[in-house]
């Protein structure tokens, strides 16, 4: 059953961008490269049981709350159980149907951990991994990278700020800081408090996060646990735009690596901005920003970050369509496309994180 308001074309586009589409069943053998989880229903009558494993201790975890969630036109809790002294849980009265998709969610020390029911997966011995929660140290609380994408159009400037966290703790723990928040960021007053925030983890599925004001000087915070591995937080807002306007950025993390990204057709200039060249896939210009609390630059032109069509995608596009089963993470499709550019930033991260930030984009021809 398809969600009202999303037609075949919009679902296909959303699947190709990997944005806000939870589960994609590929009927035509086309390759989806955006990290969308690919699931299928398990056989009718399969019971659900398994064990909660603590990834911090390497031992089974007792006392975790485990919920079976049905994913169809929403996220409906089907049943809840608590892991026993051996970490085991069992849902004797729950069987998974063959026309719906499911997820197991375990909650431990205030943090939730999800395990999807994958195609053909046995449901009689499912393992859900949780971690001990701990406050982050000074280094762990600072984003490893920060990208700022500016997209002027008409009388509005859309700003997508993406922050990358890398949790390599040993033994692995989840970082939680409810008082200070995971991320603190500056929101220009001309945005009038209107901001959208989403979090993406290794699963590749964006989750909406709440942003709240954290004090004076237009500082906001997002409270979201940083689990082991990579976590990206995307913040999107709009401000009034006029060609040649000056934009002021305030960093809450001294010394953090910040890069400004300008799509084709957009020019940015400012004291301390260092041109790094052109990102070869999107043709966006990338600049190193000064490592200071405040920096300014001007923005001219119009443009949006676009994803080039990969070799072989045209054939897939003209072939049998993708069958998409949507979950309503966003209410309207324009919001889905609005965050496509934030997802594309993940490709830019790869240029710098794979080699410790030493990679250099392709230089633009004069």
C-alpha positions, -999 to 999 in steps of 0.1 A, spaced: 0 0 0 15 33 -11 14 64 10 -10 90 -3 7 119 -21 37 98 -33 34 88 -69 55 62 -88 79 88 -101 85 105 -67 91 72 -50 116 61 -76 134 94 -73 134 92 -35 148 57 -37 176 68 -61 186 95 -37 183 73 -7 164 99 13 136 92 37 127 58 21 130 31 47 127 -1 27 132 -7 -10 125 -40 -28 144 -42 -60 126 -62 -86 147 -53 -116 182 -59 -104 191 -22 -105 218 -11 -81 208 13 -54 240 30 -42 227 53 -15 228 30 16 190 24 18 182 -7 37 168 -34 14 142 -56 31 116 -82 23 89 -98 43 97 -130 61 77 -162 57 42 -162 73 41 -178 107 77 -171 117 80 -165 155 104 -139 170 130 -146 197 167 -140 203 192 -124 226 204 -89 235 242 -86 234 261 -59 251 288 -47 226 307 -29 254 312 -60 276 308 -88 251 282 -104 273 244 -110 271 225 -80 285 196 -85 309 169 -59 315 168 -44 280 134 -35 267 127 -51 232 99 -40 210 86 -56 177 77 -27 154 56 -31 122 66 -8 94 38 -1 70 21 33 70 39 42 102 58 26 130 34 5 151 46 -13 182 33 -48 181 46 -63 214 72 -55 241 94 -79 262 123 -76 286 155 -96 281 161 -121 309 193 -129 329 207 -146 299 198 -117 276 171 -137 259 138 -124 248 108 -142 232 75 -132 216 55 -164 217 23 -147 205 39 -127 177 42 -141 141 54 -119 112 32 -117 82 43 -120 47 31 -86 35 46 -63 61 80 -53 73 93 -54 108 121 -40 131 133 -50 165 141 -21 188 160 -26 220 163 2 246 192 2 271 204 30 294 181 55 276 194 47 241 176 27 214 192 2 190 174 -12 159 177 -45 141 158 -50 109 143 -82 98 162 -88 65 151 -109 35 151 -146 44 164 -139 79 157 -165 106 137 -150 133 142 -177 159 177 -165 169 179 -128 163 207 -108 180 203 -71 189 235 -53 200 234 -25 226 262 -5 243 269 11 276 261 48 277 288 73 288 294 110 288 316 122 259 351 136 266 362 169 251 375 152 219 345 129 215 320 158 218 336 177 189 325 169 153 353 155 131 342 175 101 317 202 92 304 210 57 283 241 49 264 239 16 249 272 4 221 270 -22 207 304 -33 175 305 -53 152 334 -59 149 354 -27 159 325 -4 192 310 6 190 274 18 219 264 41 226 228 48 251 222 76 264 187 80 284 175 110 303 142 111 310 124 143 332 93 144 329 72 176 359 49 178 357 43 215 373 11 229 355 -7 244 327 7 223 302 29 242 274 53 231 280 90 240 251 107 257 251 143 270 216 155 277 226 187 294 249 202 267 234 182 238 252 163 212 255 192 188 254 229 194 251 253 165 244 289 156 211 297 138 210 331 121 182 353 135 168 358 100 159 321 100 133 330 126 138 299 146 128 276 117 152 247 114 150 210 104 175 185 117 181 149 107 205 122 119 220 95 97 240 65 110 257 36 92 222 22 84 218 52 60 183 60 71 177 97 81 158 102 114 142 134 123 158 151 154 146 180 175 165 212 178 159 235 207 173 269 218 202 265 242 207 300 255 214 335 242 231 345 210 209 322 188 226 290 199 206 258 194 213 222 205 204 187 193 203 159 219 210 126 201 232 97 213 264 91 193 266 53 189 298 35 179 307 42 143 299 72 121 270 95 128 260 125 106 238 153 118 222 175 91 208 210 99 188 228 73 174 264 74 165 293 51 174 329 52 165 359 29 188 361 -1 200 389 -24 230 385 -48 262 395 -31 248 392 4 272 387 33 268 355 54 282 352 89 290 318 104 297 311 141 315 279 151 308 264 185 339 241 182 373 260 180 397 243 156 370 222 139 376 216 102 349 235 82 344 235 45 321 256 25 305 240 -6 291 260 -35 272 243 -63 278 251 -99 265 286 -107 272 299 -71 302 320 -61 314 325 -26 343 348 -15 357 359 18 388 366 38 405 334 49 385 311 25 409 288 8 398 273 -26 404 235 -27 391 230 -62 361 212 -76 344 180 -64 345 158 -95 311 142 -92 288 171 -83 311 198 -98 307 218 -66 335 242 -55 349 235 -21 366 259 2 385 255 35 371 280 61 392 298 87 395 279 120 380 307 140 349 313 160 334 336 134 340 339 97 322 358 69 318 353 32 296 367 3 273 346 -18 263 354 -54 245 335 -82 220 307 -80 223 269 -80 216 236 -63 237 206 -57 228 179 -81 236 142 -83 250 132 -117 236 101 -133 260 71 -129 269 49 -158 242 22 -163 215 41 -144 198 52 -176 192 16 -186 179 8 -151 156 38 -152 141 27 -185 136 -9 -173 111 -23 -148 104 2 -120 116 -1 -84 89 -12 -60 91 11 -31 74 6 3 75 40 20 74 49 56 62 84 63 93 100 78 84 132 61 49 145 54 54 158 19 77 148 -9 92 182 -14 107 178 20 122 145 9 139 162 -21 149 191 1 172 168 20 186 151 -10 215 176 -11 223 168 25 226 131 16 248 140 -13 272 156 11 281 121 24 300 117 -9 320 148 -2 329 135 32 346 105 16 371 127 -2 385 138 32 378 112 58 393 82 39 428 97 40 426 117 72 415 149 55 444 150 31 426 143 -2 424 172 -26 394 178 -50 399 182 -87 411 217 -96 388 237 -118 401 246 -152 408 282 -157 
